[in-house]
Amino acid sequence: MSAETLAPAKVNLFLHVGPPEPDGFHPICSWMTFADVGDRVSAYEADALEVKVSGPFALALAREADNLVLRAAHALLERAKGPTRPFGLMLEKALPVAAGLGGGSSDAGAALRLLRRALDVDLSDPDLEALAAGLGSDGAACLWARPVIAEGRGERLSPAPATPPLDAVLVNPGVPVPTGQVYARLDALKGWGPAERPPLPETLEDAAEAAGFLSLMRNDLETAAVEIAPEVGDALDFLRAEPETLLARMSGSGGTCFALCASDYEAETLAERIEALRPAWWVRRTRLGAPQL
């Protein structure tokens, strides 16, 4: 057995968060799209189930004995009909951890897709989606890595407005921003907004039109994240001051930020400048949309 797939970075083009419900969960409405950069998950023959982690951010997961890739593998095996060949999984961790990019959920989705194919498990798409949703709020969206509008707790998905691929630059200032801390600070600030679905266009013709529409939206977690990690605010200020940036915003609960650009040329120019001026930051030029998995 030898197979691999991309676990693409998830980017929230907007993220509206409502006040907490009685159980403590916050309803959301978010446009989630996916980058053509991310982690990679591969499967190989092994004597027993194991998950190995490599890559530049592997150390951040070194203390996790039960990461989402392993949980995804166990969940799929529990639903498999009949015995399967023993296997191991390799996670190449190329995305920063606690970065607002849905890395864990995307890794889990990649493992589910990969193992269903590699092990020839008789499991329908809806069944696979249910497994992914059970692994986290972003799980269902990250399984297929297609642009969606996510509502409720992230489990209600519908198609996002049609756009061409959007050239962008992802920037992480190198500071982990734990989601739980951000939501706790959001609650302390009472920084929620309406989480009802806003009026959405069916189509946005180009990056400038997309940026114009998105400028009317927001990320309700941004203020809380910047209070916890001021470096995120520094990254946003930097991006918003650059001439190539059409729109800059934080993704998810932080601390990765993105800049939308008019074309690949502008994105490459911006990325090269950031790398020269902020060599300690993680910087990736990318295209947002539905990457090849």
VODREN-997802 format. One line per field, with one value per residue (C-alpha): x, y, z; residue in one letter. Coordinates in Angstrom, 3 decimals. Example, Ala and Ser with C-alpha at 12.3 -4.5 7.8 and 13.67 -1.06 7.14 Angstrom:
BEGIN
c1 (12.300/13.670);
c2 (-4.500/-1.060);
c3 (7.800/7.140);
dose (A/S);
//
This chain:
BEGIN
c1 (0.000/1.304/-0.900/-0.965/-3.171/-3.113/-4.712/-5.216/-5.249/-8.731/-9.213/-12.225/-12.908/-15.380/-16.394/-19.456/-19.881/-23.067/-23.521/-23.154/-26.138/-27.160/-24.704/-21.862/-21.437/-21.448/-23.406/-21.359/-21.720/-18.524/-17.320/-14.672/-12.366/-9.206/-5.616/-3.374/-0.852/-1.194/-0.117/0.215/-1.084/0.265/-0.505/1.878/1.921/2.691/2.338/-0.084/-1.850/0.543/0.825/4.221/4.658/7.330/7.761/8.668/5.853/6.058/7.487/4.302/2.410/5.076/3.152/-0.180/-0.641/-4.149/-4.146/-7.027/-5.410/-5.301/-8.874/-10.005/-8.332/-9.988/-13.379/-13.132/-11.990/-14.964/-17.309/-15.471/-17.256/-14.839/-11.089/-8.650/-4.937/-2.696/-1.381/0.412/-0.035/2.545/1.524/3.836/3.051/3.728/1.120/1.592/-0.352/-3.100/-3.070/-6.700/-6.122/-8.159/-5.031/-6.200/-9.637/-8.107/-5.584/-8.433/-10.443/-7.427/-6.946/-10.597/-10.504/-7.194/-8.045/-11.450/-9.710/-6.546/-8.362/-11.349/-13.749/-17.420/-18.515/-20.774/-19.997/-22.715/-21.300/-17.806/-19.156/-20.784/-17.455/-15.698/-18.336/-17.894/-14.207/-14.684/-16.653/-14.653/-14.588/-17.434/-16.202/-12.587/-13.404/-13.889/-12.103/-14.641/-15.698/-18.779/-20.893/-20.844/-23.592/-24.778/-21.757/-20.134/-22.096/-24.698/-22.992/-24.168/-22.344/-20.360/-20.612/-18.859/-15.508/-12.400/-9.371/-8.245/-4.552/-3.489/-0.647/-0.875/1.135/1.616/3.743/4.877/2.696/0.159/-3.307/-5.406/-9.036/-10.380/-8.552/-9.866/-13.479/-13.033/-11.757/-14.595/-17.080/-15.371/-15.552/-19.073/-17.656/-20.222/-22.120/-25.141/-24.491/-27.416/-26.533/-25.955/-27.235/-24.749/-24.148/-24.331/-21.116/-18.137/-16.315/-12.780/-10.583/-11.445/-15.173/-14.627/-12.576/-15.232/-17.936/-15.808/-14.954/-18.590/-18.152/-15.933/-14.117/-15.656/-12.725/-10.115/-10.212/-10.014/-7.144/-5.159/-5.571/-4.180/-1.426/-0.548/1.728/-1.428/-2.295/1.211/0.762/-2.608/-1.223/1.674/-0.580/-3.084/-0.349/0.977/-0.068/-0.768/-3.326/-6.974/-8.198/-6.433/-8.126/-7.418/-8.501/-10.447/-9.382/-5.883/-3.089/-2.760/-3.776/-4.353/-4.094/-6.162/-4.334/-5.422/-3.226/-0.458/2.112/0.943/0.788/4.314/5.635/3.977/5.186/8.772/8.696/7.290/9.908/12.643/11.311/9.906/12.114/10.778/7.208/5.706/4.697/3.061/1.793/-1.310/-4.510/-7.785/-10.648/-10.953/-7.418/-6.545/-6.548);
c2 (0.000/3.421/6.461/10.095/13.168/16.873/18.202/21.798/24.835/26.148/29.915/31.774/34.637/35.870/34.488/35.835/34.568/34.872/35.005/31.707/29.395/27.763/24.915/27.384/26.887/29.884/29.787/30.882/31.823/31.574/31.411/28.702/28.215/26.160/26.839/24.869/24.544/22.337/19.200/15.820/12.467/9.189/5.534/2.591/-1.077/-1.679/-4.399/-2.309/1.038/3.890/7.572/9.147/12.902/14.698/18.167/21.620/21.730/18.104/19.097/20.978/17.656/15.580/15.457/14.500/10.754/10.910/13.397/13.813/11.648/8.703/9.380/9.499/6.146/4.505/5.978/4.599/1.162/0.954/1.498/-0.797/-4.007/-6.905/-7.032/-4.537/-4.744/-3.345/0.099/3.135/6.817/9.543/13.141/15.711/18.766/21.791/24.128/25.987/24.572/26.585/28.858/29.249/27.082/24.044/21.908/19.146/18.870/18.930/16.245/14.089/14.592/13.672/10.488/9.507/10.054/8.281/5.234/4.680/4.458/2.639/0.008/-0.227/0.380/0.194/3.538/6.055/9.758/10.673/8.121/9.531/13.043/11.950/10.568/13.815/15.945/13.896/14.814/18.582/21.662/22.128/18.408/18.253/21.278/20.092/16.592/17.589/20.978/22.797/26.413/26.418/28.578/26.931/27.703/26.519/24.957/24.536/21.428/23.046/23.484/25.106/26.241/29.472/32.178/31.152/32.892/32.314/31.067/33.903/34.727/35.339/35.401/33.591/35.005/33.619/35.620/32.470/32.676/29.899/31.233/28.589/28.648/28.190/31.254/33.350/32.369/33.011/36.500/37.033/36.202/38.534/41.348/40.376/40.878/38.813/39.927/38.628/35.121/34.988/34.290/37.632/38.252/36.554/37.078/34.038/35.002/37.279/37.912/38.624/39.282/42.983/42.232/39.511/41.867/44.560/42.187/40.720/44.187/44.387/41.217/40.602/38.126/38.500/36.699/39.144/41.626/38.881/37.143/40.383/41.052/37.588/37.759/41.324/39.841/39.016/42.709/43.490/41.080/42.596/46.132/45.106/43.466/46.298/48.831/47.038/48.210/44.677/43.949/44.218/42.901/41.585/39.592/36.972/33.389/31.419/32.095/33.131/33.688/33.226/36.228/36.461/39.143/38.886/40.126/40.956/38.308/35.797/38.483/40.764/37.847/36.739/40.293/40.720/37.347/38.073/41.461/39.982/37.223/39.834/42.194/39.644/36.546/35.017/34.895/31.886/33.121/31.231/32.464/30.497/30.246/29.903/27.829/24.069/22.642/19.338/16.713);
c3 (0.000/-0.924/-1.356/-0.339/-0.503/0.286/3.483/2.333/4.575/5.338/5.108/6.515/4.119/6.707/10.083/11.871/15.437/17.437/21.236/23.114/23.315/26.631/26.054/25.552/21.802/19.483/16.219/13.229/9.610/7.588/4.000/4.082/1.136/0.703/-0.308/-2.629/0.215/3.258/5.069/3.355/4.592/3.227/3.983/3.980/4.967/8.636/11.247/13.299/13.115/13.780/12.917/12.317/12.041/10.032/8.565/9.877/12.452/13.605/16.982/17.852/17.726/19.468/22.760/21.178/21.601/20.106/17.222/14.796/12.109/14.491/15.634/11.991/11.271/14.284/13.339/9.799/10.972/13.346/10.393/7.951/7.038/7.389/8.061/6.548/5.830/8.578/7.764/9.066/8.324/7.833/8.468/6.934/9.051/6.839/8.357/11.648/14.585/16.372/13.339/12.230/9.139/10.166/10.025/12.340/10.705/7.229/8.230/9.539/6.346/4.238/6.277/5.819/2.035/1.685/3.766/2.193/-1.174/-0.120/1.968/-0.405/2.475/1.505/2.960/1.224/0.919/3.475/5.924/5.443/5.970/9.235/10.458/9.538/11.269/14.437/14.581/14.924/13.909/10.692/9.919/7.409/5.448/5.416/4.152/0.511/0.681/-1.486/-0.897/1.330/3.574/7.003/9.505/12.912/14.574/11.180/10.254/7.969/4.616/1.391/-1.767/-1.550/-4.219/-7.415/-7.867/-9.943/-7.969/-5.700/-5.490/-1.922/0.560/3.899/6.805/10.293/12.738/14.529/17.633/18.381/19.164/20.995/19.920/23.457/24.689/21.817/22.479/26.196/25.426/22.920/25.670/28.103/25.534/24.457/20.998/19.148/16.097/14.228/12.912/10.519/6.903/5.109/1.580/-0.736/-4.460/-6.703/-8.505/-7.964/-11.219/-10.024/-6.998/-6.835/-6.753/-4.157/-1.985/-2.287/-1.106/1.678/2.966/4.098/6.160/9.223/11.438/14.878/16.537/15.281/18.170/20.786/18.981/18.670/22.399/23.161/20.533/19.466/16.797/14.833/14.810/13.579/10.677/9.765/9.905/7.672/5.072/5.019/4.308/1.216/-2.284/-3.562/-0.840/-1.868/1.490/4.593/7.326/9.960/9.276/11.871/15.436/14.319/14.099/10.324/8.243/4.504/1.849/-1.321/-4.423/-7.966/-9.613/-9.105/-9.934/-7.119/-4.694/-5.550/-5.233/-1.850/-0.558/-1.563/0.175/3.383/3.390/3.015/5.686/8.162/7.814/11.032/9.714/7.940/4.463/1.597/-1.752/-2.671/-4.670/-2.823/-4.161/-4.573/-4.744/-6.368/-3.614);
dose (M/S/A/E/T/L/A/P/A/K/V/N/L/F/L/H/V/G/P/P/E/P/D/G/F/H/P/I/C/S/W/M/T/F/A/D/V/G/D/R/V/S/A/Y/E/A/D/A/L/E/V/K/V/S/G/P/F/A/L/A/L/A/R/E/A/D/N/L/V/L/R/A/A/H/A/L/L/E/R/A/K/G/P/T/R/P/F/G/L/M/L/E/K/A/L/P/V/A/A/G/L/G/G/G/S/S/D/A/G/A/A/L/R/L/L/R/R/A/L/D/V/D/L/S/D/P/D/L/E/A/L/A/A/G/L/G/S/D/G/A/A/C/L/W/A/R/P/V/I/A/E/G/R/G/E/R/L/S/P/A/P/A/T/P/P/L/D/A/V/L/V/N/P/G/V/P/V/P/T/G/Q/V/Y/A/R/L/D/A/L/K/G/W/G/P/A/E/R/P/P/L/P/E/T/L/E/D/A/A/E/A/A/G/F/L/S/L/M/R/N/D/L/E/T/A/A/V/E/I/A/P/E/V/G/D/A/L/D/F/L/R/A/E/P/E/T/L/L/A/R/M/S/G/S/G/G/T/C/F/A/L/C/A/S/D/Y/E/A/E/T/L/A/E/R/I/E/A/L/R/P/A/W/W/V/R/R/T/R/L/G/A/P/Q/L);
//
